[in-house]
Amino acid sequence: AQKITQTQPGMFVQEKEAVTLDCTYDTSDPSYGLFWYKQPSSGEMIFLIYQGSYDQQNATEGRYSLNFQKARKSANLVISASQLGDSAMYFCAMREAGYNTDKLIFGTGTRLQVFP
Amino acid sequence: DAEITQSPRHKITETGRQVTLACHQTWNHNNMFWYRQDLGHGLRLIHYSYGVQDTNKGEVSDGYSVSRSNTEDLPLTLESAASSQTSVYFCASRDSLNTEAFFGQGTRLTVV
């Protein structure tokens, strides 16, 4: 069965520094998608970045990039130049692929705290 | 602008009562999902639907049901609320042709 693992319950980073949030996944399906969501203290889920299993290049969205290592089954989120507003919970998720199958499964999350 | 809304945002109910949480989206998405969020567990899938009259069980479906009578709505019903169902509930929708899922604001449910 598909599984997402986030091993870092909490991370600290100083403002303006880069930080990497780890995510590993397990699937036997060759076609899948990987997502990162941010959940600030207000509670909403904010989509950050997406990586498809067949994408040749790592996804980037502004200060967010996804370090996709397919052989290792890892999809780490890199946040460059951290800002105080980046303090939040971050969830890695994987979309199961297949005929008429479309559901996201989530990891347990990493709480990131950015300090001045 | 298209959106997805949940109601109520907060609910306190008693053990044994039936509770329905509403989810309404205006994107005309076929795929809709209900998750619950608990500390240490992330988001776990309760039920999902790929279209009208279609419903499927997720990994934590016991004690919950959904119905899909139209494209816009996927109400989640707790048949007989239990304290273990105290949680934050999120509804999400997704176009089968797009990638990301869009989430509602969440409903905080407390069962006393």
Interface residues (C-beta under 8 A of the other chain):
Chain A: I4 Q6 G33 F35 Y37 G43 E44 M45 F47 Y50 G52 F91 A93 R95 N100 D102 K103 L104 I105 F106 G107 T108 G109
Chain B: N31 F33 Y35 G40 H41 G42 L43 R44 L45 Y48 Y50 G58 V88 F90 A92 R94 S96 T99 E100 A101 F102 F103 Q105 G106
